[in-house]
Structure formats: structure tokens, C-alpha cells
Amino acid sequence: MQSGRRHRFLFLADPKTGISAVVNPSSLITDLHGLPVTVMGLGTFGGAAGAVEFLCRHQARVTVTDLKDADELADQVAELDRLTAGAICWRLGEHRASDFGGAGLVVANPAVPLASEWLELAEASGAWVTTEMGLFWELCPARTIAVTGSNGKSTTSAMIHSILEASGQKAWLGGNIGGSLLGQLETIGPDDWVVLELSSFQLEHLNRQHAAPDIAVVTNFTPNHLDRHGTLDAYRHAKQAILRWQSPDAVCVLSEFDPDVSTWTVAANRLGFGIDRGVGAGVFLRDEDLETAVVRIGDSEVEIPLGHWVEAPGVHNRLNAAAATAAAIVAGVEIADVRSGLQRFHGLPHRLQLVARRDGRSFYNDSLATTPESVEVALASFDSPVVLLAGGYDKRVPLQGLAGTIARGTRAVALMGQTAEEVDRLLDEMGFSGLRRVCGSLDEAFDWAVEQSETGDNVVLSPGCASYDWFTSFRERGDEFTRLASHQGLAP
């Protein structure tokens, strides 16, 4: 399969002369030497730190600017100074126009909107504005499988990576799942596969680079991040960037189970996944048992016991596995590799992760469940009662669905964060008969949830909201829940 990436020419401005030099991205590493580069926002996922290390290693003149002050970023600053021998110019607690107007390259945190006055200033001054992922995309020599969706994209990406590794192919996993692959560029080859989980924020920036993966996967689409994108149409437009620039010889794997994604128009060869309707190419679960899957790709049709190969609970994880199977088969694996890869995959942290058993109760960390829909699929995975910890940062998405899921699927709920009062009000309107409490901290929510639980119950952190009101990330929130659950508990 030929790579679908479209390299572009960059125009990097010399801040002293104002003259823009035309640079081919394939030679960008050489051209970084002495280039003034501004990295905007360190973030919490490690991508920006990886970009800073990469840029310093290739002798760019790096300025890191972040609105957080030196005290808030003390640990990250100390570690990066150690790794780069103090080569970074730090601008903390503020942004300055000179750092953007005088840069040849600006690497922005993907959470920074394209309409940022600072990014607009940089582009007006002749700089190339991109992200850590955008920089990696231009330099990566390998074939790419990109995965997005409102839910399930991390698990699906990791499943694909596991299957590729089981097949003996060399595969790399990166993107929104954490960390940076920039430091691995020298060992990534053209025959390798790079599997990238991509968020709507990353895709919004990559869209301007006409980034086109060889294989694109879309797990589903539901309202999310409207605080950033503003409207559902804008959020959809950002997600569709994963498909927008693909050529007819590329492949896309789309959910035929999702009423929105199933209607999207694409230029690439289309495969589906979902519940089998007897037609269409792809990987589909048989409706009779949702355990067996039919694989219709190319000229063959075979049945596989997909559900028996997937350890993680829930039909949603079998759908994730169906999507991963379709993408991996297109990438050249055999059915035996699919079985081996899925059987060795034991789930990801913060994704309905069993973290402790204690006093007859099971504790699940599902901190990555940041949408109402993800809570619904999580609760559907349990046959025994659930005491839920839910709520968090308000992303301006409708919360009626979250309240309805809580009302239908829980015996008790501890409500947290900015959305707690609104969900409490909605539950009251719905006549929720279970126990509930608005809590002022995760510790309070956890203690109260344990008090309400009984032997055989599941105590589940599945917030349905982002974490930014109380925590720096879903990881921090999930780690704290895991610490509380593991105290005097038994590891699973």
C-alpha cells in the first residue's frame, strides 16, 4: 500500500531579514539547526515535552511559552532542562508577541484553537504553525493507521497495535494515547506501521496539512468538546479531517452501527463494522449472540469467535475489536494474528479497568469516560449492581443523557464537579429513586459510594465529563481513584 500522506512545502521566515525560505519537510531536520522555534503550551500528555527534546536535539533555538507559572511547571521545567542541558528559553506565566512574531516555526499544543491571536501573529509573520503531531506527520516515513471517534479510539488503537505486533510486523503506537514518537523517528522505517490515536483538536490542526492516513478508522460520533468547537457541525468537521484528504487507493473503516458516521461520504475504499445486516464489506458481530463475527473483506467470508478473544467486558469492546480487526487485515495480517493480538490485549488504564477487589466489591477505573455515551456503554457491561461516581468539568454538552443513564443503570450515584448540581436537578426531574449525593471532592465521593455499596456490587468511576475542574487530566483523576480503591484492597 502506498503512503497517503501528502507532504507540503513549508515557508520558514528568517526573523532578522524577513525573507521566507522554502523548505521541504523531508529535509526539515537539517533546517532546524539554529531556527528560532516557539513551543506553545506544555500540556499534560507528554507530546510537547517530546517535541522540545526533539527540537533541542536538532539544535533549534527553542523558546517554551506557557500561561502557567514557574511554580506550577517546576517539575516539567527541571526535567526538560536536565534533558536538554539548559538549552531552553523559558517564558512562563505569560505570552509575548516577540516569541511568535520572531519565530520560524511554532509548535502549538493542540488544545490551542486555530483562531488564537498568538498563532495568527506567527502566521502573519511568516512562521509555519503546527503541533507536535503535525511535525511528526511531516517527518514520519512509515505507513499510517489513524483512529478517531468520540469513544473507544484509545482501545481500538491499542488493539490494532497489538494485532500488528502479533503478526510480526514492526508497529508503533502514539498520538493522543500519550507521549511522543518524535524521539523514535530514526528507528521508524518505511515498511513499519504507525498507529495514531487522534483527537478532534489534533485533527483540526492536521486538516491544514492535508494529512491523509493510509488507513483511517472512525469508531463513533456523539456530541463532545462543544466548549472548544462551539457547534456540533464544527466538531463533526474536525473529526472528518481524518477522511477528508484520503485518496481512492486508501482505506477507511467506519462504524455502520453509528447513525451519524454511517452517513459520511468518503473518497477512500470503505469497510464497515457493527452489527451484521448481511451486506457490506467489513467485520460485523452476529446479532444472535454478539460473540461471533463475520469477516467480509476481499473475496472471502469467514466467521470468527471474536467475543471469546476479547478479555475487556462489554459489547462496545467487541465493536472496538471488530474495527481493529478490519484495519489490521487491510494492513496484511492473518486471522490467526487477530486472535493472538486480541488475546494478549488486556485493556488500557482508565478504560473500565478493574483496579481492586475489596470486601466483596469490585472497583473499576473508567476515568476516560468523558462523555454521557461512554458511561452508558460502561454500565451496560455489568450484570450486577453499580454504585457510580460521575460528573466533572462542564464541556457544554447536554446532560440529560447522562442523567437518564444514571437513573436506569445505578443503585446509587456520587455526583462531582461543575456538572453535579445540574445532573442532580435532572435526576430529581426524572424521579430517580436511588441514593445520590453531591460531593465536594473525589475522596468524599469515594467514601460515600463505598458506604452505599453492598457485597457483589461494582463501585465504578465513570464520570461522563472531563476532569479539568478538579484535576489536570483524566489520568490524575483515575490514578487517585485507583489509590483510594487499592488502599487495603486486593489487586485484581
C-alpha positions in Angstrom: 0.0 0.0 0.0 1.4 3.4 -1.0 1.5 6.0 1.7 -1.4 8.5 1.6 0.5 11.3 3.3 0.8 14.5 1.2 4.0 16.3 2.0 3.9 20.1 1.6 6.4 22.8 1.3 6.9 25.0 4.3 7.8 28.7 4.3 10.0 29.4 7.3 10.7 33.1 7.8 14.1 34.4 9.0 13.1 36.8 11.7 16.2 39.1 11.1 15.8 39.5 7.3 12.1 38.8 6.9 12.9 36.5 4.0 11.0 33.3 3.8 12.9 30.2 2.8 11.1 27.3 1.0 11.7 24.1 3.0 10.8 20.6 2.0 9.6 18.8 5.2 11.8 15.8 4.3 14.8 18.0 4.9 13.3 19.8 7.9 15.5 18.2 10.4 18.6 19.7 8.7 16.9 23.1 8.6 16.1 23.1 12.3 19.7 24.0 13.1 19.6 27.5 14.5 16.0 28.0 13.7 14.0 30.0 16.2 11.1 27.8 17.4 8.4 28.6 19.9 6.6 25.7 21.6 3.3 27.0 23.0 1.9 25.1 26.0 3.5 22.1 27.6 0.2 20.3 28.3 -0.2 17.1 30.3 0.2 14.2 27.7 3.9 14.4 27.1 3.7 15.4 23.4 5.0 18.9 23.9 7.9 17.7 26.1 8.8 15.2 23.3 8.8 18.0 20.8 11.0 20.2 22.9 13.5 17.4 23.3 13.5 16.6 19.6 13.9 20.3 18.6 16.8 20.8 21.0 18.5 17.7 19.9 18.5 19.0 16.4 19.8 22.4 17.6 16.9 24.6 17.1 16.7 27.7 19.3 13.7 26.7 21.4 11.5 29.0 23.5 8.8 27.4 25.6 5.9 29.7 26.5 3.1 28.7 28.8 0.5 30.7 30.8 1.2 28.5 33.8 3.9 30.0 36.0 7.2 28.5 37.0 5.9 27.1 40.3 3.1 25.2 38.5 5.5 23.7 36.0 8.5 23.3 38.2 8.9 19.5 37.8 8.5 19.6 34.0 10.9 22.6 33.7 13.5 20.8 35.8 13.3 17.6 33.8 13.4 19.3 30.4 16.4 21.4 31.5 18.1 18.2 32.6 17.4 16.5 29.2 18.4 19.5 27.1 21.4 20.8 29.1 19.6 24.0 29.8 19.2 24.9 26.2 15.6 26.1 26.5 14.5 29.7 26.9 11.5 29.7 29.3 8.6 32.2 29.1 6.2 31.2 31.9 3.2 32.9 33.2 2.7 34.9 30.0 3.0 35.0 26.2 5.0 37.7 24.4 4.4 38.9 20.9 8.2 38.7 20.1 8.2 34.9 20.7 5.6 34.5 17.9 6.4 37.3 15.5 10.1 36.3 15.6 9.7 32.5 15.2 10.3 30.5 12.1 8.3 27.6 13.5 5.6 27.5 16.2 4.6 24.1 17.7 1.3 24.7 19.5 -0.4 22.5 22.0 -3.4 21.1 20.1 -5.7 22.5 22.7 -4.8 26.0 21.4 -7.6 27.0 19.0 -6.6 27.9 15.4 -8.1 31.4 16.0 -5.6 32.2 18.8 -4.3 35.7 18.3 -0.8 34.3 19.0 -0.9 31.8 16.3 -2.4 34.3 13.9 0.5 36.7 14.7 3.0 33.9 14.0 1.5 33.0 10.6 1.3 36.7 9.6 5.0 36.9 10.4 5.8 34.0 8.1 6.2 31.1 10.6 4.9 27.6 10.0 2.4 26.9 12.7 1.9 23.2 13.6 1.6 20.8 16.5 3.8 18.0 17.8 1.7 15.6 15.8 1.9 17.8 12.7 5.7 17.9 13.0 5.8 14.1 13.4 3.4 13.6 10.5 5.6 15.5 8.1 8.7 13.6 9.1 7.3 10.1 9.6 8.5 7.7 6.8 6.1 4.9 7.8 2.7 3.8 6.7 -0.1 5.2 9.0 -3.3 3.9 10.6 -5.1 6.8 12.2 -8.0 6.3 14.6 -10.6 8.8 15.9 -14.0 8.8 17.5 -15.9 10.2 20.4 -15.4 7.0 22.4 -13.3 3.9 22.0 -10.4 5.4 20.0 -7.7 4.6 22.5 -8.7 1.0 23.0 -9.2 0.4 19.2 -5.7 1.9 18.5 -4.1 -0.3 21.1 -5.9 -3.4 19.8 -4.7 -2.6 16.2 -1.1 -2.2 17.5 -1.3 -5.5 19.5 -2.6 -7.4 16.4 0.2 -5.9 14.2 2.8 -6.9 16.7 1.4 -10.4 16.9 1.7 -10.7 13.2 5.5 -9.9 13.4 5.2 -6.6 11.7 7.0 -3.7 13.2 4.4 -1.3 14.7 4.5 1.9 16.7 1.7 3.4 18.9 1.3 7.1 19.5 -0.8 10.2 19.3 -3.4 11.2 21.8 -2.8 7.9 23.7 0.2 9.7 25.3 3.8 10.6 24.7 5.6 11.5 21.5 7.1 9.4 18.7 9.4 12.2 17.5 12.3 10.7 19.5 11.8 7.3 17.6 12.0 8.8 14.1 15.5 7.5 13.5 14.3 3.9 14.1 10.9 4.1 12.3 11.2 2.6 8.8 9.1 2.9 5.6 7.8 -0.6 5.9 6.6 -0.1 9.5 3.1 0.8 10.6 2.5 3.7 12.9 -0.9 3.6 14.7 -2.1 7.0 15.9 -5.0 7.9 18.1 -6.1 11.3 17.0 -8.4 13.7 18.9 -10.6 16.4 17.3 -8.1 19.0 18.5 -5.2 17.3 16.7 -7.3 16.7 13.6 -8.3 20.3 13.4 -4.6 21.3 13.1 -3.7 18.3 10.8 -6.5 19.3 8.4 -4.4 22.3 7.4 -1.6 19.9 6.4 -3.9 17.7 4.3 -2.9 14.8 6.4 -4.1 11.6 4.8 -3.6 8.2 6.6 -3.2 5.0 4.7 -6.0 3.5 6.8 -8.4 5.7 8.8 -10.8 4.3 11.5 -13.8 6.2 13.0 -15.3 4.4 16.0 -18.4 6.6 16.5 -19.6 10.1 16.8 -21.5 11.8 19.6 -21.5 15.4 21.0 -18.3 16.3 22.7 -15.9 19.3 23.2 -18.5 21.8 22.3 -16.8 24.2 24.7 -13.9 24.2 22.1 -15.7 23.7 18.8 -18.8 25.7 19.5 -21.2 23.7 17.4 -21.8 20.0 16.7 -21.2 20.7 13.0 -17.8 22.2 13.8 -16.9 19.2 15.9 -18.0 16.8 13.1 -16.0 18.8 10.6 -12.9 18.4 12.8 -13.4 14.7 13.1 -14.0 14.2 9.4 -10.5 15.6 8.7 -9.2 12.0 9.2 -11.0 11.1 6.0 -11.0 14.4 4.0 -7.7 14.1 2.3 -7.6 10.4 1.7 -7.2 9.2 -1.9 -9.2 6.4 -3.6 -6.4 3.9 -3.0 -6.5 4.5 0.8 -8.9 2.6 3.1 -11.3 3.8 5.8 -13.1 1.7 8.4 -16.3 3.3 9.6 -19.0 2.3 12.1 -22.1 1.2 10.3 -23.7 0.9 13.8 -23.4 4.7 14.3 -26.3 6.7 12.8 -24.1 9.7 12.1 -20.8 8.1 10.9 -22.7 5.6 8.7 -23.9 8.5 6.5 -20.5 10.1 6.0 -19.2 10.4 2.4 -15.7 9.3 1.7 -13.2 9.0 -1.2 -11.3 6.0 0.1 -12.2 2.3 -0.1 -14.8 1.8 2.6 -15.1 -1.0 5.1 -17.7 -1.2 7.9 -18.0 -2.7 11.3 -21.0 -3.0 13.6 -23.9 -5.5 13.8 -24.3 -7.8 10.8 -27.1 -7.0 8.3 -25.9 -9.5 5.7 -24.4 -6.9 3.4 -21.4 -4.8 3.1 -17.6 -5.4 3.4 -16.1 -5.3 6.8 -16.3 -7.0 10.2 -19.7 -7.4 11.8 -21.0 -9.1 15.0 -23.7 -11.6 14.5 -26.9 -10.3 16.0 -27.9 -13.7 17.5 -25.1 -13.8 20.1 -22.9 -10.7 19.6 -19.9 -13.1 20.2 -19.4 -14.4 16.6 -18.2 -12.0 13.9 -18.4 -12.4 10.2 -15.4 -11.1 8.2 -16.2 -10.0 4.7 -13.0 -8.5 3.1 -11.9 -9.1 -0.4 -13.4 -12.2 -1.9 -13.7 -14.2 1.3 -16.2 -14.5 4.1 -15.4 -16.2 7.3 -16.8 -16.4 10.8 -14.6 -15.9 13.9 -15.4 -16.2 17.6 -14.3 -12.6 18.2 -16.1 -12.3 21.6 -14.1 -15.1 23.0 -10.8 -13.4 22.0 -11.7 -10.1 23.8 -11.0 -10.0 27.6 -12.4 -6.5 28.2 -16.1 -6.5 29.2 -18.9 -5.1 27.1 -20.3 -5.2 23.6 -18.6 -1.9 22.9 -15.2 -3.6 23.3 -16.3 -6.3 20.8 -17.2 -3.5 18.4 -13.8 -1.9 19.0 -12.2 -5.3 18.3 -14.3 -5.5 15.1 -12.9 -2.2 13.9 -9.4 -3.2 14.9 -9.7 -6.5 13.0 -10.8 -4.8 9.8 -8.0 -2.3 9.9 -5.4 -4.9 10.7 -6.5 -7.3 8.0 -6.2 -4.5 5.5 -2.7 -3.9 6.9 -1.8 -7.5 5.9 -2.4 -9.7 9.0 -4.0 -13.2 9.1 -6.9 -14.3 11.2 -4.5 -16.2 13.4 -2.7 -12.9 14.1 -6.0 -11.3 15.0 -6.7 -14.0 17.6 -3.2 -13.8 19.1 -3.2 -10.0 19.2 -6.6 -9.7 20.8 -5.9 -12.4 23.3 -2.7 -10.7 24.5 -4.5 -7.4 24.8 -5.6 -6.9 28.5 -7.1 -3.4 28.2 -5.8 0.1 29.0 -5.5 2.1 32.2 -8.6 4.3 32.9 -10.7 2.3 30.4 -13.1 0.3 32.5 -10.1 -1.1 34.3 -10.6 -3.4 37.2 -8.2 -1.9 39.8 -9.2 -3.7 43.1 -11.4 -6.1 44.9 -12.3 -5.3 48.4 -14.9 -6.6 50.9 -16.8 -8.4 48.1 -16.9 -5.3 45.9 -15.2 -4.7 42.6 -13.7 -1.3 41.8 -13.4 -0.1 38.2 -11.5 2.9 37.0 -13.2 4.3 33.8 -11.8 7.8 34.1 -11.5 8.2 30.4 -15.3 8.0 30.1 -15.7 11.7 29.5 -19.0 11.6 27.5 -22.5 10.6 28.6 -22.5 7.9 25.9 -19.3 6.3 27.3 -21.0 6.0 30.7 -23.9 4.3 29.1 -21.7 1.6 27.4 -19.7 1.1 30.6 -22.9 0.5 32.7 -24.2 -1.9 30.1 -21.1 -4.1 30.7 -22.3 -5.1 34.2 -24.8 -7.7 35.3 -24.6 -6.9 39.0 -25.5 -3.5 40.7 -23.4 -0.4 40.2 -22.6 2.4 42.6 -21.4 5.2 40.3 -19.1 8.2 40.7 -20.0 10.7 38.0 -19.7 14.3 37.0 -16.9 16.8 36.4 -15.9 19.7 34.2 -18.7 21.2 32.1 -18.0 20.9 28.4 -21.4 22.3 27.5 -22.7 19.1 26.2 -26.3 18.1 27.1 -26.5 16.2 30.3 -30.0 14.7 30.0 -28.5 11.5 28.5 -26.1 11.1 31.5 -28.9 11.6 34.0 -31.0 9.1 32.1 -28.2 6.5 32.1 -27.7 7.0 35.8 -31.4 6.7 36.5 -31.7 3.4 34.6 -28.4 1.8 35.4 -27.3 2.6 39.0 -28.4 1.9 42.6 -26.6 5.0 43.9 -24.5 7.8 42.5 -22.0 10.2 43.9 -22.1 13.5 41.9 -18.9 15.5 41.4 -17.6 18.7 39.9 -19.1 21.5 37.9 -21.9 19.4 36.5 -23.0 17.9 39.8 -25.8 20.3 40.6 -27.3 20.1 37.1 -27.2 16.3 37.0 -28.8 16.3 40.5 -31.6 18.6 39.2 -32.2 16.4 36.2 -32.3 13.2 38.3 -34.9 15.0 40.5 -37.0 15.8 37.5 -36.8 12.1 36.4 -37.9 10.9 39.7 -34.7 8.9 40.4 -35.4 6.6 43.3 -31.9 5.6 44.1 -29.5 7.2 46.5 -27.5 10.2 45.4 -25.2 12.9 46.9 -23.5 16.0 45.6 -19.9 15.7 46.8 -17.2 18.3 47.2 -14.2 16.1 46.5 -13.3 12.7 45.0 -12.4 11.4 48.5 -15.8 12.3 49.7 -17.5 10.8 46.7 -15.5 7.6 47.0 -16.1 7.2 50.8 -19.8 7.8 50.3 -20.0 5.4 47.4 -18.4 2.6 49.4 -20.8 3.2 52.3 -23.7 2.7 49.9 -22.4 -0.4 48.3 -23.1 -4.0 49.2 -21.3 -7.3 48.7 -21.3 -8.2 45.0 -21.6 -4.5 43.9 -19.4 -2.7 41.4 -18.1 0.7 42.5 -17.3 2.5 39.2 -15.7 5.8 38.4 -17.2 6.6 35.0 -17.7 10.4 35.1 -19.2 11.2 31.8 -17.4 14.6 32.0 -13.9 15.9 31.6 -11.6 16.3 34.7 -10.3 19.9 34.4 -12.3 21.4 37.2 -10.7 19.2 39.9 -7.7 17.5 38.1 -5.1 18.2 35.5 -6.2 15.2 33.4 -8.3 12.1 33.4 -5.1 10.2 34.2 -4.7 12.1 37.5 -8.4 11.5 38.4 -8.2 7.8 37.6 -4.9 7.4 39.5 -6.4 9.0 42.6 -9.5 6.7 42.4 -7.2 3.7 41.9 -5.2 4.7 45.0 -8.3 5.0 47.1 -9.7 1.7 45.8 -6.4 -0.1 46.3 -6.0 1.0 49.9 -6.3 -2.2 52.0 -7.8 -3.8 48.9 -6.7 -6.7 46.8 -5.2 -6.2 43.3 -7.3 -7.9 40.7 
